[in-house]
Amino acid sequence: TIESATDNCSPSSRLWFWNNGNYYSDNNPSGGKSYWLKMSSDCSLSITGKRLSIDTLPQLIPGWNLIGAPSSAVDISSVIGNCKIQRGPYWFDTTRNVYVQSSILDPGHGYFIKVSDTCKLG
């Protein structure tokens, strides 16, 4: 869970989360959500909190979900739980401006994953 977040980013920098097919701006991050960061220039962001395990990720809904990784890298096949993954997981490579499919969930990345039914990773 997130306990605090501090930055030296410009006021136009934004924190976004994905919910039910839409992006929402949120400058007060909380645990259990995955976020996109949009920066207008280079800056530093420091987040402190408690380590998360894959079991603490929220329930996924049918369609696209944005998920984060637990506190250490994990292979998606080992935490598939009761989910039927239709597509993904994909992370966005800002160097190449493309989505990249990955079988490993790495801390610090957000991943889009499409599931067919309500389910839980774990």
Secondary structure as the mmCIF struct_conf table of DSSP 4:
data_model
#
loop_
_struct_conf.conf_type_id
_struct_conf.id
_struct_conf.beg_label_comp_id
_struct_conf.beg_label_asym_id
_struct_conf.beg_label_seq_id
_struct_conf.end_label_comp_id
_struct_conf.end_label_asym_id
_struct_conf.end_label_seq_id
STRN STRN1 ILE A 2 ASP A 7
TURN_TY1_P TURN_TY1_P1 PRO A 11 SER A 12
STRN STRN2 ARG A 14 ASN A 19
TURN_TY1_P TURN_TY1_P2 ASN A 20 GLY A 21
STRN STRN3 ASN A 22 SER A 25
BEND BEND1 ASN A 27 ASN A 28
TURN_TY1_P TURN_TY1_P3 GLY A 31 GLY A 32
STRN STRN4 TYR A 35 LYS A 38
BEND BEND2 SER A 40 SER A 41
STRN STRN5 LEU A 45 GLY A 49
HELX_RH_3T_P HELX_RH_3T_P1 ILE A 54 THR A 56
BEND BEND3 LEU A 57 LEU A 57
HELX_LH_PP_P HELX_LH_PP_P1 PRO A 58 GLN A 59
STRN STRN6 LEU A 60 LEU A 60
BEND BEND4 PRO A 62 PRO A 62
STRN STRN7 GLY A 63 GLY A 68
BEND BEND5 SER A 71 SER A 72
STRN STRN8 VAL A 74 ASP A 75
HELX_RH_3T_P HELX_RH_3T_P2 ILE A 76 SER A 78
BEND BEND6 VAL A 79 VAL A 79
TURN_TY1_P TURN_TY1_P4 GLY A 81 ASN A 82
STRN STRN9 ILE A 85 ASP A 93
TURN_TY1_P TURN_TY1_P5 THR A 94 ASN A 97
STRN STRN10 VAL A 98 GLN A 101
BEND BEND7 SER A 103 SER A 103
STRN STRN11 ILE A 104 LEU A 105
TURN_TY1_P TURN_TY1_P6 PRO A 107 GLY A 108
STRN STRN12 GLY A 110 VAL A 115
BEND BEND8 SER A 116 THR A 118
STRN STRN13 CYS A 119 CYS A 119
#
